[in-house]
Amino acid sequence: MKFSVVTALLICISSYGWSWGSWAHKTINRRAVENLPKEMQPFYNKHVDWIEQHSVDPDNVRDAEDSTEAPNHYIDIDYYGRYPFDELPRNFNDAVGKFTLDTLVSKGIVPWRIVAVQESLTNAMREKNITSILKWSAWLGHYVGDAHQPLHATLNYDGQYSNQTGIHWRFESAMTKKFGDTYLFPKTETEYVHQPLSFAFDIVLESYTYLDSVLAADVIAREQTVALEMKALPQFGDAYYTLLNEKAGTIANKQIHKAIQRVANLWYTAWVNAGKPALD
């Protein structure tokens, strides 16, 4: 029996439920609009506030206890051997045949989800369905953003295997909220994506390469600051986050910037594949 990504979404429960903080997701979607070619600008500029605000909708669905949504946000790619994880077939049906559907969904399916949503966006553009174009633009931005988070690409997603519990939230939410306004996101030229599935997996592999650096930054920041700051209260203070940002902020900045570029690329690709329709 063959399975699709849609089928996978109806089965199994995730092991965790974090995501880039709302600041990062909203920034990614808003800035992606700025990168679009002029032919797409009028429509997306008109609806940019909606696309920004609804960038967190997939998290809201997941947090409403929809157990089918959570696996869409990550993939524990290191479950499948060593980098570049060639043991995992990129074709979904081949991967199901090798590892079972339950295993795939339990370890996350974000690369396939990106492709499925990009196809939904293409269809919406082809049909000129404004409601669906807006929804799938916002949701695609969310999943692409998640794929750029290094801790969305590992079994050790919250530092639970390295005595760093809580690093997921500290890195992606607390740190970016404190220092995100110092990050730089220069505009880039939009590019057509010829192979979205390979593109999505390449994003995950790239994100994984930053994992050790993020974890190391947390170790340094904790060793140098938390012992002094905690005293009687179990909290991470400004000194910790300042040092964490010094060590890992460039990674967050780089990954958010790449997410902005790649969201725009996939929106553009959907539009081209739909025949470059007039969206207004």
C-alpha positions as CSV (number, residue, x, y, z in Angstrom):
1,M,0.0,0.0,0.0
2,K,1.3,3.4,-0.9
3,F,1.1,6.4,1.5
4,S,1.2,10.1,0.9
5,V,2.3,12.9,3.2
6,V,-1.4,13.8,3.7
7,T,-2.0,10.3,5.0
8,A,1.0,10.6,7.3
9,L,-0.5,13.8,8.8
10,L,-3.5,11.8,10.0
11,I,-1.4,9.3,12.0
12,C,0.8,9.4,15.1
13,I,1.8,11.8,17.8
14,S,4.9,14.0,18.0
15,S,7.6,13.9,20.6
16,Y,7.8,17.7,21.0
17,G,6.1,20.9,20.1
18,W,8.4,23.9,19.8
19,S,8.9,26.2,16.9
20,W,10.8,29.4,16.2
21,G,9.2,32.0,18.4
22,S,6.4,34.1,17.0
23,W,8.8,37.0,16.4
24,A,10.9,34.9,14.1
25,H,8.0,33.4,12.2
26,K,6.3,36.8,11.7
27,T,9.6,38.3,10.6
28,I,10.3,35.5,8.1
29,N,6.9,35.9,6.4
30,R,6.9,39.7,6.3
31,R,10.5,39.9,5.0
32,A,9.9,37.2,2.4
33,V,7.3,39.5,0.8
34,E,9.9,42.1,0.4
35,N,12.1,39.7,-1.6
36,L,9.4,38.8,-4.2
37,P,9.6,39.9,-7.8
38,K,7.6,43.0,-8.8
39,E,4.9,41.0,-10.5
40,M,4.0,39.4,-7.2
41,Q,4.5,42.4,-5.0
42,P,1.0,44.1,-5.3
43,F,-0.9,41.1,-4.1
44,Y,1.5,40.1,-1.3
45,N,2.0,43.7,-0.1
46,K,-1.8,44.1,0.1
47,H,-2.0,41.0,2.3
48,V,1.3,41.1,4.1
49,D,-0.2,41.9,7.5
50,W,-2.4,38.8,7.2
51,I,0.4,36.6,6.1
52,E,2.6,37.8,9.0
53,Q,-0.1,37.4,11.6
54,H,-1.1,34.0,10.4
55,S,2.5,32.7,10.2
56,V,1.9,31.1,13.6
57,D,-1.3,29.3,12.7
58,P,0.4,25.9,12.4
59,D,1.6,26.2,16.0
60,N,-1.9,27.2,17.1
61,V,-3.3,24.2,15.5
62,R,-0.7,22.0,17.0
63,D,-1.1,23.5,20.5
64,A,-4.9,22.9,20.2
65,E,-4.0,19.2,20.7
66,D,-4.2,18.2,17.1
67,S,-1.8,15.3,17.3
68,T,-1.5,15.1,13.5
69,E,0.0,18.5,13.2
70,A,3.1,18.3,15.4
71,P,5.3,16.0,13.1
72,N,5.0,18.6,10.4
73,H,7.4,20.9,12.2
74,Y,10.6,18.9,12.5
75,I,12.6,15.8,11.5
76,D,14.9,14.0,13.8
77,I,17.3,13.4,11.0
78,D,20.1,12.0,13.1
79,Y,17.8,9.0,13.9
80,Y,18.7,7.8,10.4
81,G,22.4,7.2,10.8
82,R,25.2,9.7,10.1
83,Y,25.4,12.9,8.1
84,P,24.3,13.2,5.3
85,F,21.8,10.6,6.4
86,D,21.6,8.7,3.1
87,E,20.0,5.8,4.9
88,L,16.7,7.8,4.8
89,P,15.2,7.6,1.3
90,R,14.1,11.1,0.2
91,N,11.1,9.6,-1.6
92,F,8.3,9.3,0.9
93,N,6.9,5.9,-0.2
94,D,10.4,4.5,-0.3
95,A,11.1,5.8,3.2
96,V,7.8,4.3,4.5
97,G,8.8,1.0,2.9
98,K,12.2,1.0,4.7
99,F,11.3,2.5,8.1
100,T,7.4,2.2,8.4
101,L,5.0,5.0,8.4
102,D,4.8,5.1,12.2
103,T,8.5,5.6,12.5
104,L,8.6,8.4,9.9
105,V,5.8,10.3,11.5
106,S,7.2,9.9,15.0
107,K,10.5,11.3,13.9
108,G,9.0,14.2,12.0
109,I,8.2,14.8,8.3
110,V,8.9,18.5,7.8
111,P,10.7,18.2,4.4
112,W,7.7,16.3,2.9
113,R,5.3,18.7,4.5
114,I,7.1,21.6,2.8
115,V,6.6,20.0,-0.6
116,A,3.0,19.1,0.1
117,V,2.1,22.7,1.1
118,Q,4.1,24.2,-1.8
119,E,2.0,22.0,-4.1
120,S,-1.2,23.2,-2.3
121,L,-0.1,26.8,-2.8
122,T,0.5,26.1,-6.5
123,N,-3.0,24.7,-6.9
124,A,-4.5,27.6,-5.1
125,M,-2.7,30.1,-7.4
126,R,-3.8,28.1,-10.4
127,E,-7.4,28.3,-9.2
128,K,-7.0,32.0,-8.1
129,N,-8.4,31.0,-4.7
130,I,-7.4,34.0,-2.6
131,T,-8.3,32.4,0.7
132,S,-6.2,29.4,0.0
133,I,-3.3,31.4,-1.4
134,L,-3.1,33.4,1.8
135,K,-3.4,30.3,4.0
136,W,-0.8,28.2,2.2
137,S,1.6,31.1,1.8
138,A,1.5,31.7,5.6
139,W,1.8,28.0,6.4
140,L,4.6,27.3,3.9
141,G,6.5,30.2,5.5
142,H,6.1,28.6,8.9
143,Y,7.3,25.1,7.9
144,V,10.3,26.5,6.0
145,G,11.2,28.6,9.0
146,D,11.0,25.5,11.3
147,A,13.3,23.6,8.9
148,H,16.0,26.2,9.4
149,Q,16.1,25.7,13.2
150,P,19.0,23.4,14.1
151,L,17.1,21.9,17.1
152,H,14.3,20.9,14.7
153,A,16.7,18.5,13.1
154,T,17.8,16.2,15.9
155,L,16.7,13.7,18.5
156,N,18.3,15.9,21.1
157,Y,15.8,18.6,20.3
158,D,15.7,20.2,23.8
159,G,19.2,19.2,25.0
160,Q,17.7,16.4,27.0
161,Y,20.5,14.0,26.1
162,S,23.3,16.6,26.8
163,N,22.1,18.0,30.1
164,Q,20.9,21.1,28.5
165,T,17.2,20.9,29.0
166,G,15.4,24.1,27.9
167,I,17.9,25.1,25.2
168,H,15.3,24.8,22.5
169,W,13.2,27.6,23.9
170,R,16.2,29.7,25.1
171,F,17.8,29.7,21.6
172,E,14.8,30.1,19.3
173,S,12.4,32.2,21.4
174,A,14.0,34.0,24.3
175,M,17.3,34.9,22.6
176,T,15.7,36.0,19.3
177,K,13.1,38.0,21.1
178,K,15.8,39.9,23.0
179,F,18.2,40.4,20.2
180,G,16.3,40.0,17.0
181,D,16.1,43.7,16.3
182,T,19.9,43.7,15.9
183,Y,19.8,41.0,13.2
184,L,20.3,42.0,9.5
185,F,18.3,40.6,6.6
186,P,19.4,42.2,3.3
187,K,17.1,41.6,0.3
188,T,18.1,39.0,-2.3
189,E,17.0,38.0,-5.8
190,T,14.3,35.4,-5.9
191,E,15.2,32.1,-7.5
192,Y,13.1,29.3,-9.0
193,V,13.4,26.0,-7.1
194,H,13.6,23.1,-9.6
195,Q,13.5,20.3,-7.1
196,P,11.5,21.2,-4.0
197,L,12.0,17.9,-2.2
198,S,15.8,18.0,-2.5
199,F,15.7,21.7,-1.6
200,A,13.8,20.9,1.6
201,F,16.1,18.2,2.6
202,D,19.1,20.4,1.9
203,I,17.7,22.9,4.3
204,V,17.4,20.3,7.1
205,L,21.0,19.0,6.4
206,E,22.3,22.5,6.5
207,S,20.5,23.3,9.8
208,Y,21.9,20.1,11.3
209,T,25.4,21.3,10.7
210,Y,24.8,24.2,13.2
211,L,23.5,21.9,16.0
212,D,26.8,21.4,17.8
213,S,27.6,25.1,17.7
214,V,24.3,26.0,19.3
215,L,24.7,23.4,22.0
216,A,28.3,24.5,22.7
217,A,27.2,28.2,22.9
218,D,24.7,27.2,25.6
219,V,27.4,25.3,27.6
220,I,29.7,28.3,27.5
221,A,26.9,30.8,28.4
222,R,25.7,28.7,31.3
223,E,29.2,28.0,32.7
224,Q,30.1,31.7,32.6
225,T,26.9,33.2,33.8
226,V,24.2,31.0,35.2
227,A,26.0,30.1,38.4
228,L,26.3,33.7,39.3
229,E,22.8,34.7,38.2
230,M,20.8,31.9,39.6
231,K,21.7,32.3,43.3
232,A,18.4,31.3,45.0
233,L,16.3,31.5,41.8
234,P,16.4,28.9,39.0
235,Q,16.4,31.4,36.1
236,F,18.5,32.5,33.1
237,G,19.3,36.2,33.2
238,D,20.4,38.9,30.8
239,A,24.1,37.9,31.1
240,Y,23.3,34.4,30.0
241,Y,21.3,35.5,27.0
242,T,23.9,38.2,26.0
243,L,26.6,35.6,25.9
244,L,24.4,33.0,24.2
245,N,23.7,35.6,21.5
246,E,27.4,36.4,21.2
247,K,28.1,32.8,20.5
248,A,25.0,31.7,18.6
249,G,23.2,34.8,17.5
250,T,25.0,34.8,14.1
251,I,23.6,31.3,13.5
252,A,20.0,32.5,14.3
253,N,20.5,35.6,12.2
254,K,21.9,33.5,9.3
255,Q,19.2,30.9,9.5
256,I,16.3,33.3,9.7
257,H,17.8,35.3,6.8
258,K,18.0,32.1,4.7
259,A,14.5,31.2,5.7
260,I,13.3,34.6,4.4
261,Q,15.1,34.0,1.1
262,R,13.8,30.4,0.7
263,V,10.2,31.2,1.6
264,A,10.2,33.8,-1.2
265,N,11.8,31.3,-3.5
266,L,9.1,28.7,-2.9
267,W,6.2,31.3,-3.2
268,Y,7.7,32.3,-6.5
269,T,8.1,28.7,-7.6
270,A,4.5,28.0,-6.9
271,W,3.5,31.1,-8.9
272,V,5.6,30.1,-11.9
273,N,4.3,26.5,-11.7
274,A,0.8,27.8,-11.7
275,G,1.4,29.7,-14.9
276,K,2.2,33.1,-13.4
277,P,-1.4,34.1,-12.9
278,A,-2.5,37.6,-12.0
279,L,-3.3,37.3,-8.3
280,D,-5.4,40.4,-7.8
